[in-house]
């Protein structure tokens, strides 16, 4: 591994990069080989105490900085991310596994977040209320305070940017705890912020034992808000911790996205969209299309076309040319997906493509399961991997019932050329985001969030900024 990779494995606390220095370490592994490639220092209780004190002091000065000055720093950070994009992308592919082209796209998306919120912060408007002459009443928005943010390993740079950009734009200080699987790329993002001029005590970066860090930060009276992206189970745990201090929270949790495919579509064109999207990032996407409900008249043709395209995908090390899908991000995922596929098969599902883990790294074949019964675990548990499951439907009502059956509601998709069908489906699907003939639902200027057990609150768009602001009414006689 190159020096560029290991140089970015450090904690960032109160403006200084902290290396081993006697701290415990966690092994970082290359998912394409399974080999350990570096050691990551683990934050201690003293590290967290220092980060909290810094964030408290940093909030006082950062919130007072003119919004134009904050915006200029965020725009500079975006510019630095673009300048360093290739280096960061290689880091990201090395530690997470996704193809290099996808890693480049992730860096570009992260940079766009900082550009958007650099401008959006100027529009955190309040209002003036009508009062008698000589009296004033107004409503203003102010930053909530120091925040703790927790992000996962599937899109480590983009999801961290999605939290840091609005928080910093609003005037909050931040302590970030990204996933330990991907520390180099997330540390590189923090270097862009520091080099752009974010004050030393305003943005902190820690890694370590997740439960210890989350309990320490959430329990601290310094932290005013917690933002988390990850599994529903961990989200529920953090919500309970936050309740003790009545902390404000934003939760973007698990999904199990349905895709309704109606018989009026051009099937080949639709499949050309569906298959690459399903296996993007090896299916490790919170809004990954997973449960495919296909109108019965085109079901068999759909399965044949989907299976052919799935078998043709080139899987390998994401740094190699032409690779369309890399390995899974950690050794836990192949085991979990093997169990889900095996359970479905024993319950009568047909394995039409893939179905097996293989290789020295964390690889799993792109997989298609057909006729999967609703009592199979994979129909009720998000696979978070390269597995598509398919079932036929006869009527629109049946399709909606099946799509809404699970307790998750993050994203849902439908493909149809009938305008009325599109309108009915968009209204009826229980999801925070619906894509009609499109998967482009995660963009800087639009809210991103779920309903039911997929969480609450939004990131992205004006709603993302508002989640880091509190409302104050001021009355003057």
Residue pairs with C-beta under 8 A, 6 or more apart in sequence:
1 30
1 37
1 38
1 94
4 87
4 90
4 91
5 37
5 38
5 91
5 94
5 95
5 184
6 38
6 184
8 91
8 183
8 184
8 185
8 187
8 188
8 191
9 19
9 28
9 38
9 39
9 40
9 41
9 183
9 184
9 187
10 17
10 18
10 19
10 41
10 187
11 17
11 18
11 41
11 43
11 47
11 205
11 206
11 207
12 18
12 187
12 190
12 194
12 203
12 204
12 205
13 47
13 50
13 51
13 54
13 204
13 205
13 206
14 50
14 51
14 53
14 54
14 200
14 201
14 204
15 54
15 194
15 199
15 200
15 201
16 200
18 41
18 47
19 41
20 39
20 41
21 41
23 41
23 42
23 43
23 44
23 47
24 41
24 42
25 39
25 40
25 41
25 42
26 39
26 40
26 42
26 180
26 207
26 208
27 36
27 38
27 39
27 40
28 36
28 37
28 38
28 39
28 40
28 95
28 180
28 181
28 183
28 184
29 35
29 36
29 37
29 95
29 181
29 330
29 331
30 37
30 94
30 95
30 361
31 95
31 96
31 97
31 326
31 327
31 328
31 329
31 330
31 361
31 362
32 97
32 316
32 317
32 318
32 319
32 326
32 327
32 361
32 362
33 360
33 361
34 331
34 360
34 361
34 362
37 94
37 95
38 184
40 180
40 183
40 207
41 207
42 207
42 208
42 209
43 51
43 206
43 207
43 208
43 213
44 208
45 212
45 216
47 206
48 206
48 213
48 216
48 217
51 175
51 204
51 206
52 146
52 175
52 217
52 220
52 222
52 223
53 222
54 173
54 200
54 201
54 204
55 146
55 173
55 174
55 175
55 201
55 202
55 204
55 222
55 223
56 146
56 173
56 222
57 201
58 146
58 173
58 199
58 200
58 201
58 202
58 203
59 143
59 145
59 146
59 171
59 172
59 173
59 202
61 199
61 201
61 202
62 70
62 168
62 171
62 172
62 173
62 199
62 202
63 142
63 143
63 171
63 172
65 171
67 121
67 122
67 124
67 169
67 171
68 122
70 118
70 121
70 168
70 169
70 171
71 118
71 119
71 121
71 122
71 169
72 118
73 168
73 193
73 196
73 197
73 198
74 114
74 115
74 117
74 118
74 165
74 168
74 169
74 196
75 114
75 115
75 118
76 196
76 197
77 114
77 192
77 193
77 195
77 196
77 198
78 111
78 112
78 113
78 114
78 115
78 118
79 111
79 196
80 192
80 195
80 196
81 88
81 107
81 110
81 111
81 114
81 189
81 192
82 107
82 108
82 111
84 188
84 192
85 104
85 107
85 108
85 111
86 104
87 188
88 103
88 107
88 157
88 185
88 188
88 189
89 100
89 103
89 104
89 106
89 107
90 100
90 103
90 319
91 184
91 185
91 188
92 98
92 103
92 106
92 107
92 156
92 157
92 182
92 184
92 185
93 99
93 100
93 103
93 318
93 319
93 326
94 184
94 319
95 181
95 182
95 183
95 184
95 185
96 103
96 153
96 154
96 156
96 181
96 182
96 185
96 329
97 282
97 318
97 326
97 327
97 328
97 329
97 361
97 362
98 106
98 281
98 282
98 318
98 326
99 318
99 323
99 324
99 325
99 326
100 318
100 319
102 280
102 281
102 318
103 318
106 155
106 157
106 158
107 157
109 158
109 161
109 442
109 444
110 157
110 158
110 160
110 161
110 162
110 189
111 161
112 443
112 444
113 158
113 161
113 162
113 165
113 166
113 444
113 460
114 161
114 165
115 444
116 165
116 444
116 445
117 165
117 166
117 168
117 169
117 444
117 464
117 465
118 165
118 169
120 166
120 169
120 462
120 465
121 169
121 170
121 171
121 465
123 462
124 141
124 170
124 465
124 466
124 469
125 141
126 138
126 139
126 140
126 141
127 138
127 139
128 136
128 137
128 138
128 139
129 137
129 138
129 139
131 137
134 477
135 475
135 476
135 477
136 474
136 475
136 476
137 473
137 474
137 475
137 476
138 473
138 474
139 471
139 472
139 473
139 474
140 471
140 472
140 474
141 466
141 469
141 470
141 471
141 472
142 171
142 469
142 470
142 472
143 170
143 171
143 172
143 468
143 469
143 470
144 170
144 172
144 224
144 225
144 248
144 468
144 469
144 470
145 172
145 173
145 222
145 223
145 224
145 225
146 172
146 173
146 174
146 175
146 222
146 223
146 224
147 167
147 172
147 173
147 174
147 175
147 223
147 224
147 225
147 226
147 227
147 468
148 174
148 175
148 176
148 177
148 214
148 217
148 218
148 223
148 225
148 226
148 227
149 160
149 163
149 164
149 167
149 174
149 175
149 176
149 177
149 226
149 227
149 228
150 176
150 177
150 178
150 210
150 214
150 226
150 227
150 228
150 229
150 230
150 238
151 159
151 160
151 163
151 176
151 177
151 178
151 179
151 186
151 229
151 230
152 159
152 179
152 229
152 230
153 179
153 181
153 182
153 329
153 330
154 281
154 284
154 285
154 286
154 329
154 384
155 281
155 285
156 178
156 179
156 181
156 182
156 185
156 186
157 182
157 185
157 186
157 188
157 189
159 229
160 176
160 178
160 186
160 189
161 189
162 229
162 448
162 459
162 460
162 464
163 174
163 176
163 227
163 229
163 459
164 174
164 176
164 189
164 193
164 203
166 459
166 464
166 465
166 467
166 468
167 174
167 227
167 468
168 174
168 193
168 198
168 202
168 203
169 465
169 468
170 465
170 468
170 469
172 225
172 468
173 201
173 202
173 203
173 204
174 202
174 203
174 204
175 204
175 205
175 206
175 217
175 223
176 186
176 190
176 203
176 204
176 205
176 206
177 206
177 207
177 208
177 210
177 213
177 214
177 217
178 186
178 205
178 207
179 186
180 207
180 208
180 210
181 329
181 330
182 329
183 207
186 205
187 205
190 203
190 205
193 203
194 200
194 203
206 213
214 237
214 238
214 241
215 241
217 223
217 226
218 226
218 238
218 241
218 242
218 244
218 245
218 247
219 241
219 244
219 245
221 245
223 245
223 247
224 247
224 248
225 247
225 248
225 249
225 250
225 467
225 468
226 238
226 241
226 242
226 247
226 248
226 249
226 250
227 249
227 250
227 459
227 467
228 234
228 235
228 238
228 249
228 250
228 251
228 252
228 253
229 252
229 253
229 286
229 459
230 252
230 253
230 254
231 253
231 254
232 253
232 254
232 408
232 453
232 454
232 455
235 251
235 253
235 254
235 455
238 249
238 251
239 249
239 251
242 248
242 249
248 467
248 470
249 457
250 449
250 455
250 456
250 457
250 458
250 459
250 467
251 455
251 456
251 457
252 286
252 410
252 448
252 449
252 450
252 454
252 455
252 457
252 459
253 408
253 410
253 450
253 453
253 454
253 455
254 286
254 382
254 384
254 408
254 410
254 453
254 454
255 286
255 287
255 288
255 382
255 408
255 409
255 410
255 411
255 450
255 454
256 290
256 291
256 380
256 381
256 382
256 406
256 408
256 410
257 287
257 288
257 289
257 290
257 291
257 410
257 411
257 412
257 413
257 431
258 289
258 290
258 291
258 292
258 293
258 402
258 403
258 412
258 413
258 429
259 274
259 289
259 290
259 291
259 292
259 293
259 412
259 413
259 414
259 415
260 293
260 393
260 399
260 400
260 403
260 412
260 413
260 414
260 415
260 416
260 425
261 270
261 274
261 292
261 293
261 294
261 295
261 298
261 302
261 414
261 415
262 295
262 414
262 415
262 416
262 417
262 418
262 421
263 295
263 297
263 298
264 416
264 417
264 418
264 421
265 298
265 415
265 416
265 417
266 417
267 298
267 301
267 302
267 305
268 305
270 415
271 302
271 305
271 306
271 309
272 309
273 415
273 439
274 289
274 292
274 306
274 415
275 306
275 309
275 310
275 313
276 324
277 288
277 289
277 439
278 288
278 289
278 290
278 386
278 388
279 310
279 313
279 324
279 325
279 366
279 386
280 288
281 288
282 325
282 326
282 327
282 328
282 329
282 364
282 385
282 386
283 290
283 383
283 384
283 385
283 386
283 387
284 328
284 329
284 333
284 384
284 385
286 410
286 411
287 410
287 411
287 433
287 439
287 441
287 442
288 384
289 388
289 413
289 439
290 382
290 383
290 387
290 388
290 389
291 379
291 389
291 391
291 402
291 403
292 302
292 306
292 388
292 389
292 390
292 391
293 390
293 391
293 392
293 393
293 399
293 402
293 403
294 302
294 303
294 390
294 391
294 392
294 393
295 392
295 393
295 394
295 399
296 392
296 393
296 394
299 390
299 392
302 390
303 352
303 368
303 370
303 390
306 352
306 353
306 368
306 388
306 390
307 352
307 353
307 368
310 352
310 353
310 354
310 366
310 367
310 368
310 388
311 353
311 354
311 366
313 324
313 325
313 366
314 322
314 323
314 324
314 325
315 323
315 324
315 325
315 326
315 363
315 365
315 366
316 323
316 326
317 323
317 326
317 327
317 361
318 326
318 327
325 366
325 386
327 359
327 361
327 362
327 363
327 364
328 334
328 337
328 362
328 363
328 364
328 385
328 386
329 362
330 362
331 362
333 362
333 364
333 384
333 385
334 357
334 362
334 363
334 364
334 385
335 357
336 383
336 384
336 385
337 357
337 364
337 367
337 383
337 385
337 386
337 387
338 356
338 357
338 364
339 377
340 376
340 377
340 378
340 381
340 383
340 387
341 351
341 355
341 367
341 369
341 378
341 387
343 376
343 377
343 378
344 369
344 372
344 373
344 376
344 377
344 378
344 379
344 389
345 351
345 355
345 369
347 372
347 373
347 375
347 376
348 371
348 373
349 369
349 370
349 371
349 372
349 373
349 376
349 389
350 369
350 370
350 371
351 367
351 368
351 369
352 368
352 369
352 370
353 365
353 366
353 367
353 368
354 364
354 365
354 366
354 367
354 368
354 386
354 387
355 365
355 367
355 369
356 364
356 365
357 363
357 364
357 365
358 364
358 365
364 385
364 386
365 386
366 386
367 386
367 387
367 388
368 387
368 388
368 390
369 378
369 387
369 388
369 389
369 390
370 390
370 391
371 390
371 391
372 378
372 379
372 389
372 390
372 391
373 379
374 380
374 402
374 405
376 389
378 387
378 389
379 389
379 406
380 406
382 408
383 389
391 402
393 399
393 402
396 421
396 424
396 425
399 425
400 425
400 428
400 429
403 412
403 429
403 430
404 428
404 429
404 430
407 452
407 453
408 450
408 452
408 453
408 454
409 430
409 431
409 432
409 450
409 451
409 452
409 453
409 454
410 431
410 432
410 433
410 449
410 450
410 451
410 454
410 455
411 431
411 432
411 433
411 434
411 435
411 441
411 450
412 429
412 430
412 431
412 433
412 434
412 435
413 434
413 435
413 436
413 438
413 439
414 421
414 422
414 425
414 426
414 429
414 434
414 435
414 436
414 437
415 436
415 437
416 422
416 425
416 436
416 437
422 436
422 437
425 434
425 436
426 434
426 436
430 451
430 452
431 450
431 451
431 454
432 447
432 448
432 449
432 450
432 451
432 454
432 458
433 441
433 448
433 449
433 450
434 441
435 441
441 448
442 448
442 460
443 460
444 460
444 461
445 460
445 461
446 460
446 461
447 458
447 459
447 460
447 461
447 462
447 463
447 464
448 458
448 459
448 460
448 461
448 464
449 455
449 456
449 457
449 458
449 459
449 463
450 456
457 467
458 464
458 467
459 467
